[in-house]
Structure formats: C-alpha cells, structure tokens
Amino acid sequence: MKNLISLISKGDACIGIIGLGYVGLPLAIEFSKKFNVIGYDVNKSAIDKLLSGRSYIQDIPDSLISSQTGASFHPTANEKELSKCDFIIICVPTPLTAENEPDLGYIKSACETIVKILRKGQFVILESTTYPGTTEEIVLSILESSGLKVLEDFGLAYSPERIDPGNPCFNVSNTAKVVGGIDQECTDIASRLYGSIIEQIVPVKDARTAEAVKIVENIFRNVNIALVNELALIFERMDIDTWEVIDAAATKPYGFMAFYPGPGIGGHCIPLDPFYMSYKAKKYGFIPRFIETSGEINNFMRIHAINLIERGLKQVNKGLYGSNVTVMGLAYKKNITDTRESPSKKIIEELINLGAHVKAYDPYASSITTHYGVIASEENMESALDKADCAIFVVDHAQFKEIDIQDAVKRMVSPVIVDCKNMFANTDSLIYLGIGKSNK
C-alpha cells in the first residue's frame, strides 16, 4: 500500500466512487479536479444524464459536469471499470427498515460489487453514515471473502460524509474531513488522499471512532431540535412566543446555541442516524431512552401541525374532511430541491387520510412521493392558494418569506394560515396559528 502515497503525490491515483447521489457526485467532481475518477452507479438513467453533461444535484451545475465528464470524470454503470481504481469510496444510502432498524443493504451490495474486482494494492473507504463498528464488522468481512486480507493486500478506512445540500458557504473542499482507518497506516493513507482536495483533515484513532463522530454530530442536532420542539409545545399553552424566547436567549455570547422548532426533521441524516445508534446501543445491552425520546418528539411535530390545521379550520366552522388544504413547501429544508424524509410527506399523507383535498407548491421541488402517489407542485403560488380553506407553510423558502400574507389570502375561501417556521408578522386580521406561538 505504500505505493498509494506516491500515486497521490504525483496525481496519478485513480479514484472510484460507488454511488453518485447527493454525497458521491460532489465528491467525484471535487476529486476529478486533480485525479482521474470513475463514478459508478447502478442507476443507468443517472449515468446517461451525466454522460450528456447534465446534473441532477442542485449544488452541481451542468457546466461543471460537462467540463469534467469525459476528461477526468468517467461515469459508468459497468462495475468492471472499478478494477482500474486505486481507491474505491462507497457513498451509498443507509436507510431504515419499516421497524426503524438499520438497512445496510446498499453497503453490502456495494461491498459485494467490490469483491468481484478487488485486487492487491487497492484501498476501500466507506463514507455512508452508519453505526460504530460497520466498517470492521460488515465491510471488512465481505471484502475478505475475496480471499484477500486487509492490511496485507488492501487498505480500509471510514470517513463520514459532511454534505449540506444548498449550503452556500461550505462544500466538499472547505469542510473539515474526519478520517479513521483500520490501523494507523490506513488512517495516514486515507488522510493523504482527502488532504489533496480538502483544506482540513481530522484523523482519529480508528474507523469505529470516525463512525461515532458522524453519529454524534447528527444526534446532537436531533436532540436539541427535539428539546426546542418540546419547549414550543409547552410555551404554546403558556401564551409565550418560543421564537422570541430563543432569539433573546441567543444574545448570550457563551453557553447557548440557538435551535428552532418546526414540523419535524428531514434529510438524509438527522431523522435516521439516531435509530442507527439506538440499534447498536441495544446490542451492548443499553436502552438509549434519551435518543429514542428525541425521535418520538420530532416525529410528533408532524401530527401537531395537523392538529393546528384542524384547530384553525374549526374557527371557520369547518373540519378537515372535504376541506381544501394547500401544503406550501415539499423540500425538507429551505431553498433546496431535496425532499428526502421531508415532514411534508407525512403531513400530506395524514391530510389525505383524514379526507382533505390537498394541493402543494414548492418553487424548488417539483413533486414528492407519498403513499397516495406522487403529489406534484402547482405551477405557481397563485394556483396553489386559489380556493384553499387552509394553507400550511412547512418550509421557510426565501420566496415564501417575501409573501404579502394579507394579499395572498385573498385567493383563499376561508383563509386559515398555519405557519411552521415563524415567517409572517402582519397577521392580526387573519386566522393564524403557528408552531411555538400562543395560538389562542
């Protein structure tokens, strides 16, 4: 494996990326600025888009794809192409099962693909978010089924992805990268590789430690969001504005970090990762009550949003059944196209289940897939709000914040506004309810 350092230094290393989604594609493009990169994905339509110079990731423009593809970036659906790679980085999803347990199927499939082409001198890195121990217990075992031995024949490390879709300030190159190998040599080699494209490398003791780092990052957010959500539910009953409380508390220059309430959490990490840690903790005979309670609170916020809709409609002598409800926002957070684990999905499903007629609008996301089929975004905000009895604003897109809410409600029948993100101030003459507001 010592030859790998030389290949990195000379820029001659060939980098393979398995999984060209929200994590893999930005990483592949960044590596392709210095190395030859083979990007592998089983999604043939995604590969065809890339080969034609088109991007399907919001943060990666078509111009970057077209300039790199065919030059130093080579998208392929042919797994045999990975045999040319010196480094193979796994960037596949890690979802949950229906029982909220880790689904490592994509990781296992990626490893089984690597086994077919694994040769001496190659180096494998897992980036997918998972519980501590996955690299050593799952990935290593599958790779060694090839007959090759880790450390003797190939290297292995874990380096958690840190991708924040839509973030204008932090990207692959300027976000510190945590790296942990199976041994110190593997940590050094993986650190050298990432250090060639990323400003700051944070080496840790081993792969298990690196896996724990990622889990802690996301549990930290999950727990703190749950805390403010619980406080919001309490303050609503006490006629206290949660948002004003948090903003005032945030003026303290030490010992406080502002988190805000909302209709639940979404994205590829925060809603899922706590369950990965919970699963693993139970394997060690520990029941992680704090982590699981946080997940329950955040999941409840979607139902609380429905409760606010019902409460608002009741004020105009209507119920959910037969009412026209417009869901404003399909993405899981502001100003992005990503709908993975979006709170809007569960809100829409519950509204339909209770007999409401649902329309939706999102200036970024064109649709969202629910148990009741694909819900497409209306072409514009005007058609979305037309004849609506209630509009629930789930996401604080910049375009929504610019709305004159008094003007917008003129298209509605019996205007009820539910604001999940504290966007509107001029609401005195409206039936207006919000998460963390008094709602009296």
N, C-alpha and C positions, 0 to 999 in steps of 0.2 A: 504493500500500500504506500510505501514511501515515494514511489514514482508519481503518486497523485499530487503531491505538493509541487513537484516540478511542472506537471501539466497545468496546474492552476496558475503558477507564477508566469509561465510562458503564454498563458491564454489559449492553450491547446486542449484543455479538457472539454469533453463533450457532455452536456448536461441533459438528462432525460427527466421530463415532468409527466407524471401519470395523474390525469385529472385536470382538465383545462376550464375550470369554473372560476368562481369569484376569487379563489386563492391561487390556483395553478396558473391561470393565464397571466395575471400581473407579474407573478414570479418568473414565468418563462420569458416574458418580454424584457424584464429587467436583466436577466442573465444573458439574453441574446445580444445585449449591447456590448458584451465582452467575450462571449463564448458561442460556440455552435450549440444550438438547443433543439432537441427533438421533443415535441409535445405530443403525447399520446392520450387519446380519449376514445371510449367506445361509442360515443355519440357521433355518428357519421355526419349528420346534418351540421353539427357544430364545426367539425373539421372542414366541411365544404365551405362554410361561411368564412373561416379563417383563410383558406386557400384562395378565396376570391377577394381577400383583402377587407373583409367586413368583421367588425367586432360585435359581440353580444354582451359585453360588460361595459357598464356606464362609464367607469373610470378609464377605460382604454379606448382612445379614439380610433376610427378606421384608418386614419393616416399613419398611425404607429404600427398597426397590423400590416398594412400594405407595404410599408418601408422595410419591415423586418422579415416578413414571410418570403421564403424562397432564397433569402440571403443568409441570415444566421438563425432564423427560426423556421423549423420544419414541422408543421402539424401533420399528424398521421393517425389513422385508425388501425395501422398494421403493427401489432405488438412486437414483431420480429425486429423492427427498427431500433428498439431499445437495446439490442445486443451491441450496438455501436457506442453506447454511452459509458462513460467512466463513473458518473454519478447518476443515480436514479432517485428522484424525490417524489414521494407519494403525497398527493394533495386531493384526496377523495373525501366525500361526505361521511359523517358519523352521526346518523340519525338515531332516533329511539324506536323501540318496538311499540306495539299497542299497549304493552304493560309498563311503558316508561322505563324499559331496561335498555342498556347499550346494544346497538345493532352494528356490529363490526364487520358486516358482510362485505362492504365495499373495500375495507382494508384487507380482508382475507383474499378477496378476489384479485386485488392489485398485487399482493404478495405471490399468489399462485401464478399470475402472469409473469412476474419477475423470475420465478423459479425456472420457467421454460427457457430463459435466455441468460441466466446468471452464470458468470464466469469469474475466474480468479482475477483479483485486482479491482473489481468493481466496489462501489460504495453506495449503500442504500440509506436514505434519510426519510423518516416519517414526519410529516407536518400536520396531519389531521388531528384535530382535538380529540383527546381520549383520556381514559383514567390512567393513573400511575401504574406502570407495570406492563402496559400493552406492547411496547417495543421489545422487551425481553421475553415476555411470556407468549405472545402471539406471533409477532413479525419474525423474530429470530427463529422460532420453532419451524415456521413454514419455510423460511429461506434455507434452513439447514436440511430440509427434506430433499434438497437438490443433491445432497452428498457433499457439498462444500461446508467448511467450518468458518464461523465468524472469527475474526481476528487473524486466523491463519490464511484464509482465502478471500474474505471480503470484509468490508467495514460496515458499521451500523451505528446510526445516531438518531436522536429525536430533536427537532427544532420546531416549536409551536408557531403556527401562522399567527400573524398580527395584522389582519386586514380589516379596515374600517371603511366599508363602501360609502362613497360620497364625501369622504373627509378631504377638504381642500388643502390641508396643511401637512398631513402625514401619509406617506406612501411606503412602498417596499424599501426604498433606499435610505430613508431618514428615520425609520422606526427601529429602535434597538432590537437586536435579534438574540434570543436565548438559545443556547446550544448545549446539549448533553449527549455524550457518546457512550457506547458500551464500556469503553475504557478511556484512559487519558489520551492515547494516541488518536482514537476515533474523534474525541472532542476537539483535539487540535486540528485535525484534517478538515472536519466539518466547519470549524470556526474560520479556517483559512479560506475555504470556499465561499462562505457567506460574506466574509470580510472583504472579498474582492468586489462586492456590489453594494454592501450595506455599511453605513458610517460607523455604527457601534455594535460590537459583538459582546454578549454577556455569557461567557462559559460557566457552566455549573457542574456539580460533582459527577452526575451521570444522567442517563436518559430518564430514569424514574423521577429524578428531581425536576428535570425540564418539563416532563408531563404534568407534574404537580403545580408548576408555576402557572401554566395555562389555565388549569382548573381553578386555581386560587383567584386569578385575575377576573374570571367570569362569575365565580361565586360571590366575590366581593361586590360586584355590581348588582347581582341578583338579590343579595341580602339587603343591601342599602336601598334599592328600589322598593323592595317589599316593606321595609321599615317606613318609608315616607308614604307608601300606599296605605298602610295600616293607620298611620297618623292622619292621613287625609280622610279616611272613613270616620275616625273619631272626631276630627275638627269639624267635619260637615255637620255633625249632630250638636256641636258646641257653638255653632254660628261663628266660626273662626276661619278666615281665609288662609288655607295652607300655603298658597303661593307667596303671600305677603310674609308669612312667618319664615319660610325658607330663605327668601331674598334678604330679609333682615338678619337672619342668623348667619348668612354667608358674608356679612360685613366683618365678622370676626376674622382677623388675619392669621389665626392659628387654630388647630384642633377641630376644624369643621370643614367638611366637603359637601357642597350642595348636590343633592339628588332631588328629582321632582316626580310627583305622582303621574299616573297615566292609566290607560285602559288595558294594561298588560304589557308584556315584553315580547319582542320578536327578534328575528335574525337567525343566523346560523350557529350562534354560540350560547348566549345567555339563557335562553329558555331550555336548552338541552344539557349543558355541561354539569349543572348541579346534580342531575339524575345519574350521570356517569360516576361522580364522586360518591353519591349515595349508595349506588350499587356496589362499588368497590369497598366502601366502609363496612357494609354489612358482611362482606366476605371475611373481614377481620373481626367480626363479632361486635360491631359498634353500630347503634342506630343513630343516624345523623339527624336528630329532630329539628335542629335549627335550620339546616339546609332544606329539609323537606317542607317545613312550615312556610319558609320563604316562597317556595314554589307554589304552594297552595294559595297564599295571599295574592301573588301576582296573577295566577290563573283566575282567581275570583273577580278581579277587576273587570274582566270582560262581562261577567254577569252583572256586576254593579253598573256598568254602562247601560246594559239593557234595562235594569231597574230604573235608571234615571230617565230613559226614554218613556217607559210606562208611566212614571210619575208626572212627566211633562204632558203627555197625551191626556192623562186623567184631568188635568187642569182645563182642557178644552173639551171635556166630556167625550173622549174617545179612548178606545183600547187598542192594543197592538193588532189584534185580528182585523184585517181589512184595511188598516191604515197604510199610507204611503210613506215609507221611510227612506231617506237618502243617506248613504254612508259616504262621507267625504274623506277620502284617503284610503288607499289599498296597500301601499308600501308599509314596511314595518317601522320606518322612521322617516324623518323629513328629507325632502329633496333628493330621493333616490328611487330607482325602479324596482328594487328588490322587495318581493312580497313573502319571502320565506318566514314561516311561523308568525306572520302578521296577526295582530289582535283582530284586525278587520275580518279575517276569515271566520273566526268563531262567532263574532258579533253578527255577521251576515247569516251564518248558519242558524243561529238561535232566533234571529228575527223571522226567517223563513219558516222555521219550525213552529213558531208561535202565530203564524198566519199573516204576517206583514207582507206587503208588496215592496220589494227592495230595488232601489236603483243605486248606482255608485258613480263616483267621479274621482279621478286622480290624474293630475297633469303629467305625472311621470310614469306610473304603472298602467298598462293598457288593460289588464284584466287580473283576476285572481281565481284560482281553482278551489272550489268548495265541494262538500259532499252532495250539494244540489246542482253541481255542474259549474261551468265557467261563468263567472259574473264579469261582464265587460264594462269598462268605464264608459260613461256617456261622453259624447264628443266635446261637450263644454259644460261649464258650471251652470249656465242658464237652463239648459235642458235637464240637468240633473236635479235642480231645485224646483223646476216647474211642477206645480200642483202637489208638492210634497206636504205632508202633515208635520213631519219632523225631519230635521237634518242633524246628524251626529257627526261632529268633526273629530276624527280619530287621530289624525296626523297633522302636525303643525308645519305643513309645507309653506314656503315663503309666499306663494301665491295666495294661500288661504289667509295668511296674516294681513294681506293687503285689502281684503274684502271690506266693503262698507256693509256691515251686517244689517243695518237698517234698510238699505237698498235691496240687499239680496233676498230678504224675507218677503218682499212684495210679490214674488213669484209663487210663494207658498200658499196653501189653502188656510191652514190654521197653524201659523208658524210657531213651532217649538224648536228651540236650539239646545242641543247638548254639546257642550264644549269640554273635551277630554284633556286639552293642552293649554288652557288659560290664554286663549288667543284674542278674545274680544272684550272691550271695555265699555263701549257705547250700547248697553243692553237694558237700560232702565225700563223701556216700554215693551220689552219682549218677555215671553215665557222662556226664561233662560236658566238652564241648570248646568253645573259643571263639576267635574271631579275635584274634590278639595275645596268646594265652595259651600256656603251655608245651605243653599237650595231650599230656602223656606219661602 
